């Protein structure tokens, strides 16, 4: 790998400052926050403005905001995004870390559809396939996606008298019980299902967001019960959340913390 170019790094540091606050900055603001020499900041700001990466703020002399160029670059990046392809790459990375089966799924009506999958290398592992459809309420990815819906949309998809099919004796079949489970998931930020879709497997899932912050998918890790434990659950919750965050970032979502 070649060395980093200091001038380019500093210019990018300046652009990234505009992601915070009200989105406007002055040269003194940049000097103070990046601890760079005033001459260096002046040259970089002048260059960025000349290339339309930043533009003066009307009515606020000496202040700048992002220009059209970053938007154009972001729009071109978004044109080539493929959730399934990006999900497959992230799922592979997560699977390499935990050596368990990893899925990425989307919600369609009251079902989930798996759009990406990477298998564990263990002899005992969950057997599934990309493209498979399952009832959302029986899976961790599905419950994560249902929990992310606005209340009115959730009620429309799963009314109080909805019939919830059971895949195993542990599946939730009562809509009221499902709503309680979804409320807990919203609070925790991750979803767990224990032998609800497969009597020998438990799963944990986390939400995937697009650039607008909307939940568009979920990433899960599936583990046979012979390798499942409370300690393992804590580890997998963290790993699923990190994987989901990584995929969200690929889709343009900016983490707030």
N, C-alpha and C positions, 0 to 999 in steps of 0.2 A: 504494500500500500504506500502511495506517495505521501509526502508531508502535506499538512493543512496550510493553506495560504492565509496568513493573518488578516490581510485587507478584506478578503472575501468573508472570513469568519466574522469580522467586526461589522461588515455591512449586513450580514444576516442577523446578527445580534440586534442591530438597530431595528430591522424590519419586525423581528419578533416582539420587540417592546410594544409595538402598536396593538398587540393582541390583548393588552391589559388596559384597565382604566376606561376612559371615555374614547380611546382610540386616537387621541391627538397628543402630539409632543412638540416641544421646542428643542433647539440645540442645547441650551443649558440643562434641560431635563435629561437628555441623552448623556451629556457629560457626567452629570451627577450619578445617574443610575448605572452606567457602564464603567465609570472611572477611567475614561479615555481623555487624552489631551484635546483641548478645544480646537486646535488646528486640524487634528485628525477627524474629529466629528464634523467640522465645517466642510472638509473636502468630501467626506462620505455622503453627507446630506445633500450637498450640491450635485454629486454624481447620481444619487438615487432619484433626486428630483428631475434631473435632466433626462433620465430614462423612464420617468413617469411611474416609478415604484412608490414614490410619495409625492403629494401635491400640497401647496399652501392651503390653509383653511381660510375660507372667505370671511373677512371681518375680524380675523385674529392674526395680526401681523406676527411673523416669526414662528407660527405654529404650523405643523404639518399633520396630514392624515394619509392613510394608504391610498395609492392611486389605482388606476385601472389595471396596471400590469399584473399585480398579484392575483386579482380576480380572474384575469384571462388565463393565467397559468393554472389556477385552481380548477377553472371550468374545463380546461383541456384534460387535466388529470381525471376529473370526475367522468368525462366521456368514456374513458377506457377502464373504469372500474367494473369488476365482475365479482359479485358477492360470492358466488360458488368457488371461483378460482382463488380469490383472496382467502376465503374460508378454508379451503383445502390446504393452503400453505401454512396458515396459523394452526390448523388442527394437527398438521404433521409436526410442527414445532412442539406443541403441547404434548402430543403422544410420545415424542422422543424423550421428553422430560420425565413423564410418569409411567410410560410403557403400559398404558391402558387405552381402551378404545375411545376415540374422541369424535363427536358429531357436531355439525352445525346445521341448524334447522330453521325453517320459517313457518309461519302460521297461515293456514288456509281454512277459513271458516272455523270449524271446531277441531280440525286435525293439524298435525304437524307433518311437514315433508322434509326429510333429510336431504340436504343439498351437498354436503361434504362429509366424508368419513375417512378416518385413518385407524387401522386395526392395531390392537396390542400384538406383541410378539409372543405372549404367553400361550401355552397350549390350551389353557382354559381361559376363554374370553367370550365377550358378547358377540353373537353372530347377527349381523344386519347388513344393510346395503343402502347406498345413496339412492334417493328416489323413493324409498319406502315411506308409506303414510301410516300414521298411528293416531289414535284419539289423543288430543292434546292433554286432557285431564289425567291421563295415565302416565305421562312422562315428565321428567324434570324440565326439559326444554319447553314442552307445551305449557306447563304451569307457569314457567317464567314468562312466556309470551302472553298468556292470558292475564297474568297479574299486571302486565304493562299496558293493557288496554284501558281507555277511558271507561268509567263506570257505565255510561249509557251503551257503549258498544259492547261491553261484556254482557250486559243484561240482554241485549238483542241477540247475541250469539248463544248465550246460555241462560234462558229464562228460568224462573223458579221451578217450573214443572218439567224441566228438561230431563230426558232419560239418558243417564250416563252409563254406558256399557262397561262391564268389568272385564279386564284382561287377566287378572289374577284375583285371588281372595283379598288381596291388600288394596285393590283399586278403590278409589273414592267414587261412590255411586250416588251420593246425596248432594244436590246442588248447594245446599246450605253449608255442608261440611267443606265443599270445595271452595266456597267463598271465604270461609274462615282460613283455609290453607293459603289462599291467594293473598289475603291480608297479611299473614305472617311473612310471606315471601316479599311483599312490598317493603316491609319493615327491615328485613334482613338483607335484601338486595341479591340473594341467591336462592335457588330452588333445589330441593332435595326430594327424591322419591326412592322409597325403599321397597323393592320387589313389587311395584305396582303395575309394571308392564311386562316384567319377566320375573318368574318366581325365584330365580337364582342370581339376579343382578340388581344393584342399586346405582343411582346416578345423581350427579350434582350438576347444576347449570347456572350460567350467568348471562346477563343481557348484552346484546350487541347493538350499538347505536350508530346512526348515520350522522352526517355533518350537521343536521338540524337538531340532533339530540333525540330523535324518535327511535324507539326500539324496533329494529327491523329483522332481527334474528336472535338466536340464542346458541351458546356453545356449551356442550355438556361433556362430562367424562363419565364413562360407564365402567363399573367394577364388579366382578363376580363376588358373591358373598364370602367366599373363602379368603379374599384379600381385603375385605371391608372391615373397618373398625372406627371408633370415635376419633382416634388420633389421625387415622388416614383421611377421615372426612374433613377435618380442619385443614389438612394439607391440600386436599383436592379442591376445597372451596376457594382457597387462595389462588391455586393454579388456574382454575376455571375462570375466576374473575380477571386474572392477569391476561389470560388468553383472549377473553372477550374484549378487554380494554385494548389489547393490541390490534384485534380485528377492527374494532370501532375506529381506532386511529387511522388504519388503512382506508377506512371509508370516509375520512375527513372529520371525524368527531374530535373535538378538543376537550381534553380532560380539564376539569375545573379545580382539581386539587392534586 
